[in-house]
Amino acid sequence: MTVHAPGHVLPCGDDRTWCSALHSGKLLAMGKSGIADGYIHGFDTVEQDRLFQQARIHENVIFSQVSFDSCQSLLEIGSGVGAQTKILLERYPELRIQCLDASKAQADRAAEALKFDVDSGRVNISVGDAMHMPFDENSFDGAFVCWLLEHVQHPVDVLREAHRVLKSGGVIYCNEVFNSTFYVHPYSPATLKFWMEFNDYQWSLKGDPFVGGKLANYLMEAGFQNVTTTVLTHQYDNRTPKKRAAFLDYWVNLLLSGAQNLVATGRVTDDIVRDMQLEMEAMKKDPNSVIFYSWILARAEAW
Ligand SMILES: C[S@@+](CC[C@H](N)C(=O)[O-])C[C@H]1O[C@@H](n2cnc3c(N)ncnc32)[C@H](O)[C@@H]1O
């Protein structure tokens, strides 16, 4: 098996805009207002590729519960490298999409991936903080937020901004992590230790790895109405061995996206990283293994 050296994520990412934003005076204020004090996954090309893979792994589960049929203009907040944007463009051929992400490196990669749709005018990509969106009130029919709120200090303020820029009756979907739901069999102590430190580190950065459980409260606090939530789940066991193996591959890459930061901050040792990978590999070969993860998709309306 390949054991990846913990090393593909730089402590502050390789995104100069982001780093200078967090470390210069002006941008410290930006960090305080909107962006968590760091970003656990980093911004290198391995991580950017992982986001494209991640979007396809979850696509059917998420998008079977999403409808933007009544929308012509959509705002995607925290759009990253455009992985969800690609799916939205495929599924809604009439939709025009405004992407917003705080990282220039992510926006540049999105521009590359979505070149055809940017050139044709279907997609526009902006760099900016979701806390202070550079858009007028009543601009969009819909908004999509995916794996973003776990990374911001003040999720309600982001949702308030979303409410401001949505038209009356506009619909928002938020798809967010709920990391306390993770379960594996057989018992895998290095994996569980790594996961605990992964979440604790994100919490220390003022992100929230459990934000999914609070989405309904946050949407209501931000002024949204008709809030509904759906628990989405990946549950793989002996019924679906191929899907289980694919999901385990995906999961180990997700864990590794935090490895360098976790080692650099002394939260895990190289041995834990190696043992976690060995356990995940053993689970792939174990005919009785189980992997389970749930998260939350919320829908709400801006009236
Ligand atoms: C895990 S990625 C998800 C990207 C995309 N939604 C997807 O599902 O592929 C989170 C993204 O949120 C962005 N982000 C974090 N804080 C932000 C903020 N305050 N405003 C805008 N984007 C932010 C990061 O730069 C990163 O691209």
The ligand as an SDF file (V2000), in Angstrom:
LIG
                    3D

 27 29  0  0  0  0  0  0  0  0999 V2000
  -14.2640   22.8650    1.6650 C   0  0  0  0  0  0  0  0  0  0  0  0
  -14.2060   24.1520    0.4870 S   0  0  0  0  0  0  0  0  0  0  0  0
  -15.7550   23.8500   -0.3540 C   0  0  0  0  0  0  0  0  0  0  0  0
  -15.7910   24.4460   -1.7280 C   0  0  0  0  0  0  0  0  0  0  0  0
  -17.0490   24.0980   -2.5280 C   0  0  0  0  0  0  0  0  0  0  0  0
  -18.2370   24.6170   -1.8960 N   0  0  0  0  0  0  0  0  0  0  0  0
  -17.1600   22.6200   -2.7310 C   0  0  0  0  0  0  0  0  0  0  0  0
  -18.0600   21.9990   -2.1440 O   0  0  0  0  0  0  0  0  0  0  0  0
  -16.3410   22.0770   -3.4740 O   0  0  0  0  0  0  0  0  0  0  0  0
  -14.5650   25.6240    1.4150 C   0  0  0  0  0  0  0  0  0  0  0  0
  -14.3240   26.9030    0.6450 C   0  0  0  0  0  0  0  0  0  0  0  0
  -14.7960   27.9930    1.4280 O   0  0  0  0  0  0  0  0  0  0  0  0
  -13.9460   29.1060    1.1790 C   0  0  0  0  0  0  0  0  0  0  0  0
  -14.1380   30.0690    2.2800 N   0  0  0  0  0  0  0  0  0  0  0  0
  -13.7920   29.9270    3.5790 C   0  0  0  0  0  0  0  0  0  0  0  0
  -14.1630   31.0120    4.2820 N   0  0  0  0  0  0  0  0  0  0  0  0
  -14.7690   31.8620    3.4060 C   0  0  0  0  0  0  0  0  0  0  0  0
  -15.3820   33.1400    3.5200 C   0  0  0  0  0  0  0  0  0  0  0  0
  -15.4650   33.7740    4.6800 N   0  0  0  0  0  0  0  0  0  0  0  0
  -15.9080   33.6930    2.4040 N   0  0  0  0  0  0  0  0  0  0  0  0
  -15.8660   33.0570    1.2160 C   0  0  0  0  0  0  0  0  0  0  0  0
  -15.3000   31.8450    1.0550 N   0  0  0  0  0  0  0  0  0  0  0  0
  -14.7520   31.2410    2.1330 C   0  0  0  0  0  0  0  0  0  0  0  0
  -12.5640   28.4950    1.0800 C   0  0  0  0  0  0  0  0  0  0  0  0
  -11.6620   29.3280    0.3860 O   0  0  0  0  0  0  0  0  0  0  0  0
  -12.8650   27.1910    0.3360 C   0  0  0  0  0  0  0  0  0  0  0  0
  -12.7180   27.3490   -1.0550 O   0  0  0  0  0  0  0  0  0  0  0  0
  1  2  1  0
  2  3  1  0
  2 10  1  0
  3  4  1  0
  4  5  1  0
  5  6  1  0
  5  7  1  0
  7  8  2  0
  7  9  1  0
 10 11  1  0
 11 12  1  0
 11 26  1  0
 12 13  1  0
 13 14  1  0
 13 24  1  0
 14 15  1  0
 14 23  1  0
 15 16  2  0
 16 17  1  0
 17 18  1  0
 17 23  2  0
 18 19  1  0
 18 20  2  0
 20 21  1  0
 21 22  2  0
 22 23  1  0
 24 25  1  0
 24 26  1  0
 26 27  1  0
M  CHG  2   2   1   9  -1
M  END
$$$$
